[in-house]
Amino acid sequence: MNVISEPAIKRLEQLARVGEAITTRQVREVLGISRLVLHGMTLHPAFPKRQQIGKNFWVNPERLLAFAHSWNKQAAGVPITAVAHLLHATVPTARKLVRRDDFPKPIGDMNGRKVWDPAEIAAWHGPRVEGAKLPAGADIAPRKTVKKKVATAKGTRHGKAKEKPRAEVR
């Protein structure tokens, strides 16, 4: 999911202060996105309704700014697997913790899966040991990206081609 850039947010803030409606073409120019990406954003339930007046579709810039903030917040969200990593738990344990009443609520859905704000999870996870402070490294796991192991081609060994036995020349 693409994050809406900071200059685009600042431009939306300026347009929201003016308060005049903007066309969908202006929305694409301000956000710096293509028609296809804009179409994907319009399918999101929080996207402001577009009204056709004349030949153009018009959007309220104040509601578009609110949508941009919620979009960026959801883009920073983490799925259940990352929640499990943050809590130093397995995914089934993380699913059990998510069902608790005091666990932070998801901030939205991303690609059909719920996502959570990592800062809220860190704030929830801190006082779980009855208020005792944990060492800095034990509290929350850093977010890491894992490189996939490169698969070797068939008939190779450790990334090198097998040598065929050569016939003896006499």
C-alpha positions in Angstrom: 0.0 0.0 0.0 1.4 3.4 -1.0 1.8 6.1 1.6 0.5 9.5 0.7 3.6 11.8 0.8 4.1 14.7 3.2 4.1 17.4 0.5 0.8 16.0 -0.8 -0.7 16.2 2.7 0.5 19.8 3.1 -1.1 20.7 -0.3 -4.3 19.1 0.9 -4.2 21.1 4.1 -4.0 24.3 2.0 -6.9 23.2 -0.2 -8.9 22.3 2.9 -8.4 25.8 4.3 -9.7 27.4 1.1 -12.7 25.0 1.3 -13.5 24.9 -2.4 -14.3 21.5 -4.0 -11.7 20.0 -6.2 -12.0 17.7 -9.2 -10.8 14.1 -9.3 -8.2 15.3 -11.9 -6.9 17.7 -9.3 -6.9 15.0 -6.6 -4.7 12.8 -8.8 -2.3 15.8 -9.4 -2.1 16.7 -5.7 -1.6 13.1 -4.6 0.7 12.3 -7.5 -1.1 9.0 -8.4 -2.4 7.4 -11.5 -6.0 6.8 -12.4 -5.8 3.1 -11.4 -4.4 3.9 -7.9 -7.1 6.6 -7.5 -9.7 4.0 -8.4 -8.4 1.6 -5.8 -8.6 4.4 -3.2 -12.2 5.3 -4.1 -13.2 1.7 -3.3 -12.1 2.2 0.3 -15.1 2.9 2.5 -13.6 6.0 4.0 -12.9 7.8 0.7 -15.1 10.9 0.4 -18.1 10.6 -2.0 -17.6 12.1 -5.4 -20.4 14.2 -6.9 -20.8 14.7 -10.6 -21.7 18.2 -11.4 -21.4 19.2 -15.0 -18.7 17.2 -16.8 -16.5 16.7 -13.7 -16.5 14.7 -10.5 -16.0 16.9 -7.4 -14.5 16.0 -4.0 -14.6 17.8 -0.6 -10.9 18.6 0.2 -11.5 18.5 4.0 -12.8 15.0 3.9 -10.1 14.0 1.5 -7.5 15.3 4.0 -9.1 13.2 6.8 -9.0 10.2 4.4 -5.3 10.8 3.7 -4.5 10.8 7.4 -6.4 7.5 7.9 -4.9 6.0 4.8 -1.3 6.7 6.1 -2.2 5.4 9.5 -3.4 2.1 8.0 -0.4 1.9 5.7 1.8 1.9 8.8 -0.3 -0.8 10.4 1.0 -4.3 10.9 -0.8 -7.7 10.3 -1.2 -10.4 12.9 2.1 -12.1 12.0 4.0 -8.8 12.7 2.0 -8.4 15.9 3.2 -11.9 17.0 6.8 -10.8 16.2 6.4 -7.6 18.2 5.1 -9.5 21.2 7.7 -12.3 21.0 4.8 -14.8 20.6 3.5 -17.3 18.1 0.8 -16.4 15.7 -1.9 -18.5 17.6 -0.9 -16.9 20.9 -1.1 -13.4 19.2 -4.6 -14.4 18.0 -5.7 -15.2 21.5 -4.3 -11.9 22.8 -6.1 -10.0 20.1 -9.4 -11.4 21.3 -8.9 -9.9 24.8 -11.0 -6.9 25.7 -8.1 -4.7 26.7 -6.0 -5.4 23.5 -5.9 -2.4 21.1 -8.5 -2.4 18.4 -7.4 -2.8 14.7 -7.0 0.4 12.8 -8.5 -1.0 9.6 -8.3 -3.7 7.0 -5.5 -4.0 4.5 -5.9 -6.5 1.6 -8.7 -8.3 3.6 -6.7 -8.6 6.8 -6.9 -6.6 10.0 -3.9 -4.3 10.8 -2.9 -2.8 14.1 -0.9 0.3 15.1 2.6 -0.9 16.3 2.8 2.1 18.8 -0.5 1.1 20.4 0.7 -2.5 20.7 3.9 -1.3 22.3 2.0 0.8 24.8 -0.3 -2.1 25.6 2.5 -4.6 26.0 4.7 -2.4 28.3 2.6 -2.7 31.6 1.7 -6.3 31.2 4.1 -7.5 33.9 2.0 -5.8 36.6 3.7 -2.4 36.1 7.3 -3.7 36.4 9.8 -2.2 33.9 11.4 -4.6 31.5 14.9 -4.2 30.1 15.0 -2.2 26.9 15.7 -5.2 24.7 13.0 -7.4 26.2 10.0 -5.1 25.8 9.3 -5.0 22.1 11.0 -6.8 19.2 12.4 -4.6 16.4 10.7 -4.8 13.1 13.0 -6.8 10.8 12.7 -7.9 7.2 13.6 -11.4 6.5 15.4 -12.3 3.3 14.2 -15.4 1.5 16.6 -18.1 0.9 17.5 -18.3 -2.8 16.5 -21.5 -4.3 19.2 -23.3 -6.3 18.5 -24.6 -9.7 17.7 -28.3 -10.3 20.8 -30.4 -10.7 23.0 -28.0 -8.7 24.7 -28.3 -5.3 25.1 -25.2 -3.1 24.5 -22.9 -6.1 27.2 -24.6 -8.2 26.6 -26.9 -11.1 27.5 -30.6 -10.5 30.4 -31.7 -12.5 29.8 -34.7 -14.7 32.3 -37.5 -14.6 34.4 -37.4 -17.7 35.3 -40.3 -19.7 38.9 -41.3 -19.7 40.8 -40.7 -22.9 43.2 -43.4 -24.0 
